[in-house]
């Protein structure tokens, strides 16, 4: 993740890796090329969608997220995610915090579906400072 909240991923494995995020217009996941870095979540685009949401209630507010599937392509209309043997869901914390702030400011409820995934304590998110060896 960079300082703007964008999330990048690089495929190093032999297995095919597919990605999709909640901002994608297409319904089918995209294949990652080996050793190529891909921006899988664009926080600036998400912030623009939030600005549109605050100006007009007709635009649907999106929950931020990235889906990665391994060895099997996923389409949100063709199959349920649980039908895949291996998948991961990445939650962009900076975008979630911004969305939580906006929802609370507008008098809405917290995003209950995100509360469970963020507060389990089973996942440690690292950044460059954790890998510095100090």
Backbone bond lengths (Angstrom), bond angles and torsions (degrees), N, CA, C in turn:
res aa  C-N    CA-C-N  psi(-1)  N-CA   C-N-CA  omega(-1)  CA-C   N-CA-C  phi
1 X - - - 1.456 - - 1.523 107.74 -
2 X 1.319 115.98 139.06 1.457 119.30 177.38 1.535 110.25 -95.80
3 X 1.325 116.29 -179.80 1.468 121.22 -176.36 1.527 112.95 -65.83
4 X 1.326 117.72 -18.36 1.470 121.30 179.41 1.523 112.36 -89.26
5 X 1.328 117.21 -5.61 1.460 120.38 -179.84 1.519 114.14 94.20
6 X 1.334 118.14 3.55 1.462 121.26 176.17 1.524 109.16 -72.80
7 X 1.330 116.72 145.15 1.461 121.13 -179.29 1.523 108.91 -114.46
8 X 1.334 115.14 131.72 1.454 122.97 -179.59 1.524 109.56 -117.93
9 X 1.319 116.27 151.05 1.466 121.27 177.04 1.521 108.64 -139.96
10 X 1.335 115.35 147.91 1.458 122.15 176.97 1.520 108.23 -129.70
11 X 1.305 116.34 128.84 1.468 121.88 177.67 1.519 108.66 -88.67
12 X 1.325 117.14 121.57 1.465 122.10 176.36 1.527 111.81 -112.87
13 X 1.313 118.12 -12.67 1.467 122.08 -174.78 1.529 112.23 -84.38
14 X 1.318 115.27 166.12 1.465 121.06 176.07 1.522 111.63 -74.64
15 X 1.306 115.45 -33.26 1.458 120.43 -178.89 1.523 110.43 -64.37
16 X 1.313 116.06 146.88 1.460 119.86 175.98 1.525 109.30 -71.02
17 X 1.323 116.26 141.57 1.459 122.65 177.32 1.521 107.24 -125.12
18 X 1.321 116.03 132.61 1.457 122.11 179.54 1.522 108.73 -118.76
19 X 1.328 116.68 146.71 1.463 120.22 -179.58 1.516 110.68 -134.18
20 X 1.321 114.70 152.46 1.459 123.30 176.89 1.525 106.44 -153.60
21 X 1.329 117.37 144.91 1.465 119.20 174.24 1.519 110.44 -130.85
22 X 1.307 115.67 166.82 1.458 121.31 -173.96 1.522 113.10 -67.82
23 X 1.331 118.16 -12.42 1.462 121.50 178.30 1.526 112.47 -90.25
24 X 1.332 117.64 -12.60 1.467 122.00 -176.80 1.520 111.35 -64.32
25 X 1.306 115.36 137.13 1.457 120.58 174.74 1.526 111.13 -78.48
26 X 1.340 115.93 -31.26 1.466 118.95 -179.50 1.523 110.08 -81.25
27 X 1.318 116.12 153.67 1.463 121.15 -176.27 1.524 112.16 -96.88
28 X 1.327 117.88 -9.42 1.454 122.11 -178.93 1.527 108.95 -104.57
29 X 1.323 116.06 137.87 1.462 120.41 179.98 1.525 110.55 -66.31
30 X 1.330 115.04 156.94 1.464 121.41 -179.45 1.521 110.00 -104.73
31 X 1.325 116.42 144.10 1.463 120.82 -179.90 1.522 110.27 -82.20
32 X 1.323 115.82 137.05 1.462 121.24 176.11 1.526 108.84 -87.42
33 X 1.311 116.50 139.72 1.453 122.46 175.66 1.526 108.54 -85.72
34 X 1.327 117.08 140.63 1.459 120.44 -178.09 1.534 111.16 -61.73
35 X 1.320 116.36 135.55 1.470 126.62 177.21 1.530 114.03 64.57
36 X 1.305 117.44 14.69 1.470 121.52 176.01 1.534 108.47 -107.84
37 X 1.322 116.01 131.55 1.458 120.73 178.75 1.519 109.46 -83.57
38 X 1.337 115.37 131.92 1.459 122.07 -176.99 1.529 108.84 -123.61
39 X 1.327 116.64 136.32 1.459 120.42 172.84 1.518 106.81 -80.59
40 X 1.342 116.06 107.49 1.457 120.30 -176.30 1.523 112.44 -93.32
41 X 1.338 117.00 -14.36 1.467 120.16 174.44 1.512 108.37 -144.04
42 X 1.340 115.98 123.96 1.454 122.80 -179.11 1.532 108.44 -103.58
43 X 1.323 116.41 101.82 1.456 120.62 -176.62 1.529 112.05 -66.89
44 X 1.330 118.45 -33.57 1.465 120.42 177.48 1.524 110.83 -62.32
45 X 1.326 116.67 -40.71 1.465 121.09 177.44 1.528 110.30 -65.36
46 X 1.341 116.35 -39.91 1.457 120.31 177.82 1.530 110.51 -63.35
47 X 1.333 117.58 -43.34 1.463 120.97 178.54 1.524 111.39 -62.48
48 X 1.325 117.46 -36.67 1.470 120.64 176.81 1.529 110.37 -65.11
49 X 1.338 117.32 -41.49 1.473 120.26 176.53 1.529 110.39 -61.79
50 X 1.333 117.46 -38.16 1.462 120.58 177.08 1.530 111.52 -65.19
51 X 1.336 116.56 -39.91 1.475 119.37 176.94 1.528 110.33 -61.53
52 X 1.324 117.19 -42.31 1.461 120.68 177.28 1.523 110.39 -63.26
53 X 1.319 116.67 -39.73 1.460 121.55 179.57 1.530 110.91 -63.21
54 X 1.321 117.75 -39.65 1.463 119.82 -179.35 1.528 111.89 -71.52
55 X 1.335 117.62 -27.54 1.467 121.02 179.29 1.518 112.49 -80.20
56 X 1.331 116.84 -33.41 1.460 121.48 -175.86 1.518 109.48 -137.33
57 X 1.300 116.81 127.65 1.465 119.77 177.77 1.529 112.35 -75.41
58 X 1.324 117.64 -9.75 1.458 119.61 -177.86 1.526 112.36 -76.57
59 X 1.338 117.60 -20.08 1.459 120.57 179.93 1.526 108.29 -84.83
60 X 1.312 115.90 129.15 1.456 121.27 -177.92 1.527 110.10 -69.72
61 X 1.315 116.02 132.07 1.460 121.45 176.29 1.526 108.48 -80.49
62 X 1.319 117.14 127.28 1.454 121.90 -177.10 1.524 111.36 -94.68
63 X 1.319 116.08 139.13 1.459 120.04 170.12 1.526 107.14 -82.71
64 X 1.322 117.60 129.47 1.461 119.46 -177.11 1.522 111.96 -73.29
65 X 1.321 116.21 141.59 1.453 119.97 177.45 1.512 112.40 -179.56
66 X 1.331 115.81 155.99 1.457 123.30 177.57 1.526 107.15 -128.19
67 X 1.322 115.96 134.63 1.461 121.91 177.05 1.519 108.24 -111.94
68 X 1.327 116.03 128.72 1.460 122.35 174.51 1.519 108.13 -116.84
69 X 1.320 117.14 129.64 1.463 120.71 174.23 1.520 107.73 -120.78
70 X 1.319 115.22 149.83 1.460 120.88 -174.71 1.518 109.88 -118.18
71 X 1.345 115.61 124.80 1.471 125.06 177.72 1.525 113.99 74.15
72 X 1.322 118.70 -12.34 1.465 121.23 -179.78 1.535 109.82 -133.16
73 X 1.321 115.86 129.58 1.468 120.55 176.08 1.522 108.56 -72.54
74 X 1.320 116.18 145.42 1.464 121.42 -179.09 1.517 110.31 -121.44
75 X 1.317 115.46 139.46 1.445 122.88 172.38 1.518 106.86 -126.04
76 X 1.321 117.13 130.99 1.466 118.99 -175.28 1.525 113.22 -67.01
77 X 1.332 117.87 -15.20 1.457 120.23 178.78 1.530 112.91 -101.59
78 X 1.331 118.15 -22.44 1.464 120.85 -175.94 1.522 113.98 -87.20
79 X 1.315 117.12 -34.97 1.466 118.39 -175.91 1.518 110.21 -148.91
80 X 1.330 114.88 152.64 1.455 120.29 175.64 1.526 108.02 -77.80
81 X 1.298 116.96 145.70 1.460 121.69 -177.76 1.525 112.06 -58.29
82 X 1.318 117.23 -33.90 1.468 121.11 179.78 1.527 112.84 -65.88
83 X 1.327 118.40 -12.66 1.455 121.50 178.29 1.533 111.66 -75.27
84 X 1.319 117.65 -10.92 1.463 121.95 179.42 1.526 110.05 -90.52
85 X 1.324 115.94 142.90 1.458 120.28 -179.10 1.530 111.38 -67.59
86 X 1.327 116.88 -41.84 1.460 120.60 -178.09 1.530 108.92 -134.04
87 X 1.327 115.62 125.67 1.454 121.19 174.90 1.517 108.93 -151.25
88 X 1.319 115.35 161.42 1.466 120.92 177.14 1.520 108.22 -138.53
89 X 1.322 115.00 144.12 1.458 120.79 174.69 1.520 107.18 -116.04
90 X 1.317 116.62 124.05 1.458 122.60 -179.51 1.524 107.92 -106.60
91 X 1.326 116.45 127.54 1.460 121.86 179.52 1.518 109.18 -105.69
92 X 1.335 118.64 114.69 1.471 121.64 178.87 1.532 110.17 -71.41
93 X 1.323 116.68 105.61 1.456 120.79 -171.94 1.522 113.46 -63.91
94 X 1.328 117.67 -38.62 1.466 119.86 179.90 1.529 110.61 -62.18
95 X 1.322 117.04 -42.02 1.464 121.51 178.94 1.526 110.81 -68.07
96 X 1.327 117.28 -38.52 1.462 120.96 178.67 1.528 110.29 -64.02
97 X 1.329 116.73 -43.28 1.463 120.29 179.64 1.520 111.14 -62.15
98 X 1.320 116.85 -41.13 1.466 121.25 178.06 1.533 110.34 -64.78
99 X 1.307 117.22 -43.33 1.455 121.63 179.16 1.532 110.94 -65.76
100 X 1.327 117.22 -42.19 1.467 121.36 176.96 1.528 110.34 -58.87
101 X 1.326 116.96 -45.72 1.463 121.49 179.79 1.527 110.26 -60.04
102 X 1.329 116.10 -44.98 1.461 120.75 -179.35 1.529 110.90 -63.58
103 X 1.331 117.13 -45.25 1.462 120.67 -178.57 1.531 111.25 -64.10
104 X 1.333 117.10 -41.61 1.463 120.36 178.89 1.526 111.06 -67.54
105 X 1.340 117.25 -37.52 1.465 121.45 178.79 1.524 111.22 -65.86
106 X 1.326 116.64 -30.72 1.459 121.21 179.43 1.527 111.86 -88.39
107 X 1.319 117.25 3.38 1.459 120.79 178.09 1.509 114.02 81.83
108 X 1.325 117.40 14.24 1.457 120.48 -179.36 1.512 111.78 -87.68
109 X 1.315 115.37 174.77 1.456 121.36 178.57 1.520 110.38 -79.87
110 X 1.331 114.93 160.55 1.460 119.72 172.00 1.522 108.72 -66.57
111 X 1.297 115.90 158.62 1.457 120.65 179.20 1.523 108.71 -80.75
112 X 1.316 116.65 90.65 1.462 122.19 -172.40 1.518 112.41 -60.02
113 X 1.318 118.13 -35.14 1.458 119.43 -178.60 1.523 111.50 -67.24
114 X 1.332 117.56 -26.40 1.454 120.21 178.36 1.521 111.56 -84.74
115 X 1.331 118.17 -28.06 1.457 121.01 -179.63 1.523 111.26 -54.67
116 X 1.310 117.37 -45.53 1.454 121.86 -176.80 1.516 111.16 -62.41
117 X 1.324 117.15 -45.87 1.454 119.62 -175.59 1.524 112.53 -72.64
118 X 1.326 118.07 -29.02 1.461 119.96 -176.80 1.519 113.15 -84.17
119 X 1.307 118.29 -24.01 1.457 120.78 -171.21 1.522 114.20 -109.27
120 X 1.304 119.02 17.74 1.452 119.73 -178.80 1.522 112.12 -75.81
121 X 1.331 118.03 -27.63 1.458 121.20 -178.26 1.518 113.02 78.45
122 X 1.329 118.04 2.98 1.458 121.24 -178.28 1.516 113.47 -89.30
123 X 1.312 117.81 -3.66 1.450 121.18 -175.97 1.512 109.62 -128.16
124 X 1.308 117.16 127.23 1.454 122.14 177.63 1.511 108.55 -105.87
125 X 1.307 116.86 121.92 1.451 121.68 178.09 1.526 107.48 -92.69
126 X 1.302 117.46 131.36 1.459 120.80 -178.88 1.517 109.79 -113.34
127 X 1.315 114.29 160.23 1.454 120.86 173.77 1.518 107.80 -136.85
128 X 1.330 117.19 -177.48 1.466 121.49 -175.96 1.524 111.84 -59.63
129 X 1.336 118.96 -34.68 1.453 120.92 -177.27 1.534 111.87 -66.96
130 X 1.336 118.07 -28.41 1.464 120.70 179.15 1.511 111.93 -74.73
131 X 1.317 117.77 -18.54 1.460 122.16 -177.28 1.522 112.26 -101.18
132 X 1.323 118.17 9.86 1.463 120.76 -174.59 1.518 113.11 -77.32
133 X 1.341 117.70 -11.62 1.442 120.61 177.47 1.515 113.96 81.14
134 X 1.337 118.23 12.82 1.466 119.91 179.33 1.497 112.71 -87.78
